Amino acid sequence: MNKKRKSISYIRPLLGLLFLTVIGCANKEEREANLEPFPEVVSYNFHIRPILSDNCYACHGPDANSREAGLRLDLESEAFKALKENPSGYALVPGKPHQSEVYLRINSEDENQMMPPADSNLKLTDREIELIKIWIQEGAEYEKHWAFEPPKYNDPPEIDEKNWPINGIDYFILKRQEELGLHPNEAASKESLLKRLSFDLTGLPPTLEMMDQFTSSRDPEAYEAMVDYLLAQQGYGERMAVYWMDIARYADSYGYQLDNFRTQWPWRDWVIHAFNNNLSYKDFITWQLAGDLLENPTKEQILATGFNRNHKITEEGAVDEEEYRITYVTDRTNTVGKGILGITFECAACHDHKFDPISQKNYYEMFSFFNNIDELRTTTSPIDPLVGTPKSYAKKPFIEITDEDVNGILSFVNKKDTSTLIVSVMGELDTLRNNYVLERGVFNAFGETVFPSTPESILSFDAKYPKTRLGLARWLFDEKNPLTSRVFVNKVWKEFFGRGIVNTTGDFGMQGELPSHPELLDWLAIDFMENGWDIKRLVKQIVMSATYRQSVSISKEKRNLDSENKYYSYASRHHLKAEFIRNMVLASSGLLVPEIGGRSVKPYQPDGLWEAATAGGSTLAEYTQDHGEDLYRRGLYTFIKRTVPAPSMLIFDASNRDQCETERSFTNTPLQALVMLNDPTVLEASRVLASKLIREKSSEKEKINKAFRLILCRKPKAKELDLLEAYYKDKLATISEENAIELTSIGEYPQNDKVDSQSVAALMQIISTLYNMEESISRS
């Protein structure tokens, strides 16, 4: 460190104290910005570029059409040039802020000179101005974008409160909190923690036996034992599959106007199997991208490539087949970019990426890996004349799954009948297609010839790798690849904490959010790679941390200083995933059918939705509801028709699977309350649970207590129990036999004739109230 930088570092604490005195400023953004202490070394990536991007790049950034004064600040080679309008001046003079026009203009009070301009409604804070000054004093060094640099190992940092951390994660989290004057929450109650853990690891509520065992245990290893128990359940694979279905854009129809039936569900069975058997992430991705290209591939490895064929496929007449084929290849390219690399590749399909160092040529080089598939779409799904439903069918190339397969290598496929299943997979042409840059992204506007390759800004494509999808998979898991591990551990982190270390999980590029804890992200990424890309180990590492175990309570101070929980000073609270809400209702009532895998099912749905939105000729023009056990399958197995997704799922923020989605929003709307009040599944579950409890030899208070625990996963307080008991007695006294019979006839599950319908109806309304509580559908 030179003397100038050393002297500057001495005054950093004083600057930090100065700005921390203005915590009481007007708005949340300013409070949180001023909470940040001054760094020991100002980084272009983490401190300066965000300021320039928000305030300067609109006029002095990558867009040549809006650039003013010939000044470009986003590139080092341009930022130090003499100013076009003032050849004797320079925007940046390393080590000399008072000779740098950038610093002079952001401090100017002259409306003709100040930057950003007065009419832009943008203004730098005092802290931002000071950061730019220090950066220039330290040499105004530019850096390669952080996400394109390989992860760097950092030892867990030293902290003051040494009794709190449980594993390495906690050291990084607590260090950041201590720097900001924050403190972690106390641990959640055993009941709350068990509910959170059970839903997070299996998508199901804990059983009464699990609650009793865990809350009564004094064994210090009880929590870890519960983690191991839940990770070993088959429900773990089903829970993780929900997350992967969104990335893989899985659906049970082809999309577009006709939106016919398709059979990709055996691929979904494979995903569940892969998670439960803890297939390494390296193999999990390699098989899905290029299982067919492995040496002597098994049928399982070929089935895994169905991942690439989950995209929408048109079956409309009079379409240009080549135009849509290019659309399918584009979808595969974008899915790898967003879902695996965390980069907005699609921005470069029509022109060079405006923000990230990815050219249009780079895009079509990546595109080339997926452009040699032997695929046809000319055939249509036939109808089975015996039952009037579509046969198992898929578009070429495909594989057939026979009884012999499910009795052998594909034993995880839940095939119930003797018909042959057909699943779309990947298969290369015998000869190579020529590949071109497509001008403006138009399918037949051929430009420069290109060959399979990857952006050098991320990592150059090693000559040792074949120029195939298998070579692409090898490149993804090259130890020097800066993105693959970071992106995955970040997505898994967000699944368990509600926000990512990089909160834009599908965008690690220039326009994505900066990591809140970059050292932790790199530590997790390297640890994940060095331990065999072991997914279950990563999940256990996260849920074992003290950070994960915190309570959800939030003080006024934290609401002011960490309102978005960016520093993980408390546990996140949001509603369960749509599939898990359905699971909760079915499991708590005893209706859930625990069968693993199999075809998708059609539960209750309002009449007329498909008919009103579907063109004639589709095999899915009418909604044919399932019956019997198929009505009570997990949310994962709900049939997804792309043009008319299941309404209760959409209302709780599920994806319609049109394209790769790396995260879901969590909204709170009145429609969600209406679903929980009126959905036939919820009302039927209320009836079935009420009927079971009425038949038990227990008091009214004991029945209500049990229902409360099954649904909310905790024991009720005395006041809550008294209130519910009074409500039950009031309903029992006022409900008519006619109304009781009407209520207890909801749903197809048989009603026990030996129970009193009025008692069941009264208790049913208590249970319905419990299902409608916000706490019931919250993970914590």
N, C-alpha and C positions, 0 to 999 in steps of 0.2 A: 504493500500500500504506500503510495507516495505521500509526501507531507501534506499536500493540499487535501487529498481525500481523507487522511487521518484527522486533520483539524476539523473537517466538516463532520466527521463521525462523532466528535466530542460534543457537538452542539445538538445532535439528533434528539437525545432525551429531553433537552430544554424545549426544542420545537414541539416534541410530542406533548409535553405538559401544557404548553401554550395552547395548542389546539384542543386538547381535552377539556380545557376550561370552557369551551363553547358548546358543550354537549346539549345544552338546553336550547339550541337554535330551532328555527321554525318547523322544519319538516323531518320526516323519518329518514329520507335519503341523506340529508345533511348530518343528522345525528349519527347515523351508522358510518358515514365517511369520516367524520371527525373522531370517531372511536378508534380508528386505525392509527397506531403509532407510526412514526417515521421509520422507514427501513434503514438498516445499516448501510446497504448499498441500493441505490435506486436502479431498478431494472426497467429496461425499455419494454420488455414483454408484459410485465405485471403491473407497472406503474405509469408508464408514459404512453404507450400505444393506446390503451383504453381512453385516455384523455384526448389524444389526437383524433382517434376514431370517432368519438362522440361529438367533438367540437370543430374539427378542422378538415377531416377527409371529404366532406361534402363538396368543398371547393378546392381542396389541395390533396386529393386522394387518387385512387386508381381509375376513376371514371373520367376519361379524356373529354367527354362531351360537356361535363360540368366544371372542368378544371379552370381556375382563374389565375391570372398573373404568371402563367407558365410554371407555377411552383407545385411540386409534388413532394409531400412529406412522408409518404408511406414507404419510399425506397431510399436507402442510404445513398445510393449512387446519384440520386437527384437532389436530395435534401441539402447537400453541401455545395451545390453549384452556386455561382454568382446569380443574383436575382435578375430576371429578364428585364424588369422595369427600372432596376438600379444596379448596374454592373459592379459598382463599388461596394455593394452591400451583400450580406449573406444571411440566409434564414437561420443557420446554425453555425456558430464558431466554437469548436470544442474548447472547453476550459474558460470561455469568455461570454457569460450570459449577457453582459451589458453591451456587447458588440453583436449580439445575435438578434436579428429582427423579430424572430418568434417571441423571445422574452420581452423585448421592448414593446411590441404590439399588444401582448396580452396584459401589459401593465398600463397601457396608455388610457387616458381619459378623454382624448380627442376623438370625437365620433367619426372623424374622417380617417383616423389611423387605427383605432382599437380593433382587436381581434379577440373573439369572433365579432363580426359587425353588429352594431346595435340593433339593426332590424332583423337579425337572426333569432332573437330571443334566447340566445345562448350566452352563458357567462361562466368563466372558470371560477372555482372557489379559491380562497386564499391558499388552502392546502395544495390544490392542484398547481397553482402558480409556483409555489415554493418547491414542489417536486420537480417541475420542469427546470427551475433554476439550478437545483442541486445536480440534476442529470447532466445539464450542460457543463457545470463546473467539473463534474467527474469525467468529462470527455465525450458526452453525447454519443455513447456507443449503441449502435443498433444490434439487434440479436435476431437470429433465425427464430421463427415462430416456435414457442415452447413445445407444442404437441408434435412437431416434426423432429425434435431432438430425442434420442433414445433416453429412456428413464435412467435416472441416476440414483444410486443407492444412498440412503441417508439413515444413519443409526437413529433409533428413537431418541428424541431430545431429552435433555435434563429438565425436570419440573420441580416445583416447590412442594406440591401436595402429593407425596409419594405413596400414600395409602390408598388412593383412589384407583389407579390403573390396574387392570386385570391382564391385558395383553398389549402388544405393541401399538395397536390402533389408539388406545387411550392416551398414550404419551403425546402423540401428535395432536390429538383433539384438545387435551388439557393445556398443552403448551400455548396453543393459539388463544384459548380462553383466558389464561393467565396474562398474556400480553395485552388483552383487551379489557381486563378487569372484570371478566365474567367468571361464574362458577357453575359446575355441572349440577344438575338436579340430584336429589336423593333417588335411590333405586325405587322402581315401581313396586307396588304391593305384589305378593305372590300370585294372587288371583288375576290381576291385570297383566302381569308379565306372562303367565301361562297362556292366557287368551291370545295375546300378541304373538307369542312364539308358535302356538299351535296353528293359527291362521297363516303366519308367515312361512311355516315349513310344510304344511300339508293342505292349506286352504280350507280347513275344517275347524270347528270349535272343539275344545277339549271335552272329553267325556266326564261324567260325574266322578267316575273312579279315578281318573287322572287328577281332577281337582282335589279330591280328598287326599290322595296319596301325596301330592306335591305340597299342598298347604300344611299338612300335618308333619311332614318330614323335617327333621333337624339335622339331617346329613348335609354337610357343607358341599358335597359332591352331587346333591340331588338335582340341581339345575343342569349340570353337564350331562347327567344320566338321562334327563328328560330330552335334552337336545339330541343325544345319540339315539334315543328311542324314536323320536319323530323323524329324524333323518333316515331311519331304517324302514319307515312305513312306505307302502306302495303309493300312498297319497302324496308323498314328496314329489315323485315324478309327475303326477297329475298337476300339482301346484306349479312346478317349474315349467311345465308344458304350456300353461296359460300365458306366461310371459313370452315364451318363444313363438307361440302362434301369431302374436301381433307382429313380431319381426318378420316371420316367414310368410305373412299375409295369407294364412290358411283360411279357406272357406269351402262350403259344400256345393257351391254353384260357380259357373264360369264367369258371371258378371255380364256387363253390357246388356242390351235390350232383351234378348231372349232368355238369358240367364238360366241355362239348363243345368240339370243335375250333374255332379261329378263325384268320383270316388277317390279321394286322396286320403281318407281316414286311416288306411293301414300305415301311411307315413306318420300320421299323428301317433299311432300305437308305438311306432319305432321311437319317436321322440320321448315318450313316457318311459319306455324301456331303457333308452340311453341314459336318461337322468337317474333312474333308479339303480342302474348298474354302474353309475358314476364313470361313464365313458369320459375320458379326458376331453377338455375343450378343444385341444388340438385335433383329436380324431373326430370329435363331434362336428367340427366345421369341415375338416378335410373330406370326410365321407359325404357330407351334404353337398359340397361343391364339386367333388370329383371322385366319388366312390367307384364309379364305373371305370375310371382310368387307372385304378390301382392294379398292381400285378395280381392276376388271377382273382378278381374281385368276387366276393360272396354275394349271394342274393340280398343279404341284409345290407351290404354296403351299396349295392345298386338301388335298393329301395330308399335309402337315405337321400339319394339325389332328387327325390320328389320335391325337396326344398326349392329347387330351381324352377319347378313347373307349377308352383302354387299361384302364379300370377293370373290375372284375368285373361280370358280367351274369348274372342268373338265367334259367334255362330250365325251372324247375320248374312243374308244374301247380298250379292252385288257389291262386295267389298274387295278392295285390293289386298290379296293375300300377302304380298310382300310388305306392304305398309304395316299390316298388323304384326307380321313376323318381326319386323324391326322394333315395333313397340314392345314385344315380349323380351327381346334381347336387351332393350333399354331398361326394362323393369328389373331384370336380373343384375345388370350393372349397377343400377341405383341402389338395389337392396344390399349388395355387398358394400357399396360405399357408405351408406347410412347405417346399416345394421351391424356391420363388422368393423369397418374402419372409422365410423363416426365422422364422415366427411360428406358435405353436400355436393357429391359428384354431379348430380343432375344439372347443376348450374352451368356446367361446361359442355352440355350436349349441343348447344346452339352457338356458343362463343366462348372465348377464354374466360375462366372464372374471374370475376371482378375483384374478389377479395383474397382468395387462396391461390397459391402458386400451382395451379392446375390448368393446363391449356386445353383447348378443344382437341388437339391432337392426342394429349394424354388420355382424354375421355375415350376416344375411339380406339386407342391401344388397349385400354381395359375392356372395352366393349368387345374387342376381337376374341377374347377368351371364351365368350359365350355365344359367338356368332357362327359356330360350326355344328349346330345341332340338327339332326335329321328329324324335323318336326312337321306334322301335317295336321290340319284342322277340318278337313273337308267332310268327314263323317259326322253323323248326328247320333245322339244317345237314343238307342232303341227302347221301346216299351215292352215289358214282359206281359204278354196277353193274358196270363193266368191271374195276375194280381193288379194289373194296370199301373205298375210303377216302373221307373227306369231300371234297366239292368245295371249291374256294376260295369262301368265303362269309363274310359279315359282316352285322352288324345295321344297319338304317337309322338315320340317313342314311348312304349309302355312295357311293363312286365306283368306276367300273370302269376297270381298267387294261388296255389292249389292246396288241397287237403294234405298232400305229402309235405308241402312247405311248412304248414302250420303245425304239423306233427314233428317237424325237425328244426331247421335253422331259423324259421320265422315263427317259433312257438309263442311269441309275444303278441302276434296278431290275433285279435278276438273275432274269429270267423265262425259264425254259427251255422251256416248252411253249406250245402255241397257245391254251390255254384262257384265258378272261377272268378276271383277278384282281379280287376285290372287297374293298375296304378301308373300314372304318367311319371316317367323318370327321364334321365339324360342318356343320350347316345350320340356319338360322333358320326359325322358323314365319312364316307370312305375317302373323299377328296376334300381338300381345303377350299373354303370360300375365300374370295378376295375381300379384303377389308379396306374401307376408305373413311376419311373424315367426311361426314355428311354435312354439307353446307347448310347453315341455319337449322340443322337438325332435321332437314327434309329427307325422307327415306330414299329418294332416287336422285338426290343432288350430290353426285360423287365428286369429292375433292381429292386431296392427297392420299396416296396409298399408305396404309399403316400396317403394322404387325403387332402381335400380342406383346404388351409390355406394361410397365407401371410407372407412375410419376416419380421422377428422380428426387423431387422435393420431399417425398416421403421416404423412399428407399429405392435405389436403382435395382432393376431386375437382373439378378445374378445369372451369368451365362450357364451356370451349372444346372439351372432349373429348366425343365422342358417348357416350351411355349404353348402350354395347354392349361386347362383348369387345374390340373394337378400341380403344375408349376406355380400357378397363382396361389394355391393353398400353401405350398412350401414357402413362398415369399411372405405370405401373411404370418407365418410362424418362424420366420428368420429371427434369430436372437437380436438382430439390429433393427427390426421393424419397430418404430416408436409408438404405433397406435393400437395394434391388436389386443395386447394384454390390458393396456390402460382403459380402452373403451369397454371391454367386457367387465373388468372389476368395477368400473364406475356404474355400469348398468345394474349389476347385482347390488351394489351399494344403495342405489336409488330404490330398488325393490324393497329394501329393509329399513331405509331411513326416510323415505318420502321425498328426498331431494338428492341429486348427485353431487359428488365433489366437484365435478363439472356438471352444472345443472341442465345444460343443453346436451342431453345424452347422445343425440344424433348429429351434433355439430361441434367438433373439436377444432374447427378452423378459426380464422381471424374474426368472424362475426359471432362465434360462440362465446359463452360465458367463460371467464377465467376460472381455474380451479380455486376453490376456497382454501384447500390444503394441498398444494402441489407436492410437497415432500411426502405426505401420506399416500397420495395417489401413486407416486413412483415406487414407494416402499411396497405397497400392495401389489403393484404390477410385477415387480421383480420377484417378490416372494411367490406369486402365483406361477410365474414361469419356472422358477427354480424348484418348485415342488410338483412338477409334472402336469401343470395345467389342471390341477385337481379341483373340481367345482365344489364337491361336498366339503372339502377342507376349507375352501374360501368362505362358504356359507357359515360353517361352524365358527370360523375365526371371527366373523362379523357378529353373530348372535351371542357369542361368549363374551364380547367386550362389555365393559362398564358403560360405554357410550350407548350401546343398544338397550341396556337394562334400565335407563333412566325413566322417571315418571313423566307424564305429559303435562303436569301442572306448570303454569307459566306466570311468573310474577310480573308486576307492573314494570319493574326495571327491565326485565328481559323482553317484554313486549315493546319497549322503547328501543332497546339496544340491539336486540337480535330477533326482530319481528318475523323474519322469514326462516329462522332457525338455521342460518347459514353456518353458524359455529357449533351447532349440535349441543346447545346448552340445555335442551330438554327433548323428550321423545315426540316425534311427529304424531299428529292426530288427524285422520281423514277417514272417509268411509272405505269399507272393504271394496275390493274389485267386484264387479258385477257378478262374475261367476261364483265368488266366495259368498256373496249374500244369498244366492240361491242355495249353495251348499249348507249355509248356516240354518236356513229355514227347514230344509229337508232333514238334515242331521239331527237338529234339536227335537224335531217332532217324531223321529224314528222312521220317517218315510224313505230316507236315502238308500238307494240300491248301490252297494259298494263295488259293483262290477267294474273291472279295469278294461278300458279300451272299447273297441267296437264302433259300429256305425253311429253317425250323429242321429239325435232324436228330436222329435217335434212336440214340445210340451204345449200347455194351454196358450192360446194367442187370440186376440180379438178377431172376430169374424171379418172377412172381406179384405184384409190388408193386401195379401198377395194378388187377389183377383183384381183389385183396383189399380195395381201398379205394374202388372205384368202383361206383356204383349201376347197375343194369341200364338199358339204353336209351341209354347214352352212346356217342357216336361214338369215344370214347377209353377204352372199357371194357377193351380189351386193348392191351398194349404190343407194337407191331410194329417190331422193330429194323431199322434201315437196314443197307445193305451197300455194298461197294465204297468209292468215294471219300468217300461221306457218313459213313463211320465215322471219318474223319480230319480233320474240320473244326474250326476254332477253337472254344474254349469259348463264345464269344459266341453261336454258332448252335445250342447244345444246346437241344433242345425243353424248354419249361417248362410242365408241367401243374401248375396251382396247387394242386390237392388232393394231388398226389403228385409233388413236385419231384424232380429228379435227385438221388439220395442222395449221390453223391460231391461234388456241388456244395454241398449243405447242410452236409456234414461240414466243409467248408472255409469255412463262414460266409457262403455266398451267400444272397441274399434269395429268398423264395418268391414275391415280387412281388404279394402280397395288397394292398399299399397303398404309397404313396410312402415311400421310405426314403432319407435323405440320407447315411447312413454305414453301414458294416458293422463288426461287431465282429471282433477277431482273437483267436481262441482257440487253445490248444494242448491237444489231447486224444489219448489212445492210439488212438482211432478213425482219426485222420488218418494215423498210422503204418501201421495195418492197411490203409487204402486204398492207400497207396503200395507196400505189400508184395503185395497181392492183386488189385487192380483189373486186369481183363483188358487194358485199354488200356496200363497201365504194363508188364505182363508181355509183351504183344505188342511194344511199343516196344523192350523189352530184347532180345527175340529178333531183331527186324529189324535193330537196330543191331549186335548181335553177329554176325549173318550177314554184314552188309556189311563189318565189320572183319576177319572171318576170311578173306574173299576178297581183302583187300588184301595186297600184298607188303610186309610189315613184320614186325618182331619182336613177340613177345608184349607186351613192355614198351611199345612204340610204340602198339600197339592200345589198351592200357589207358590210356595217356597221352592219346590222342585222345578216348576215351570220357569221361574225367575232364574234359577241357576243354570238351567239348560240353555236358555236364550241369551242371558246377559253374562253368563260365565262367572258370576260372583254371588255371594250370599246377600239377600236384601237387608237393608237396615230395618229396624223395628217399625219406624214411621212408614216406610215404603210398604211393608207387609200389611200393616194395619189399614192403610189406604186402599190397597188392592182387595183386601178381604171385605171391606165395607162396600166397595164397588161391586164385588161378586154377589154379595147378599142383596144389594139393590137390584141388580139385573135378574137374579133368581126370583125375586118377589114380583117383578113387573113384566117379565117376558111372557108372552102368550104362547100357548102350545102351537098355534099356527105359525107364528114367527120362528119358534124354536125348530119346527120341522123344516121350514124353509132354509134356515141357517145351516142345519146339520145335513142338508142334502147337497151342499157345495162340494164338488170334486167327485172323482170316480172311485176313490178308495172306499171299500165297503164299510158301512156304518154298522156297529154292533147293535143289534136290536134289543139286547138285554139291558142297555143303559137308558136312563131317563133323559129324553131329548132336551127338556128344559134345563136340567143341570149341565148337560154338555154344552148347550148354547150359551148359557151364562158364563161358564168357565172359558168357553171359546172366545168370548169377547174380551176377557181379561188377557188371554194369551195373545190375541190380535193386538191389543194395546201394547203389550211388551215387545212384539215384533216391530211395532211402529216407533219405538223409542230410538232416538239418535244414537244412544249408546249401544244398542243392539247391532247396528250395522257399522260400527266403528271398530277399527282393529285394536284400539287401546283405550 
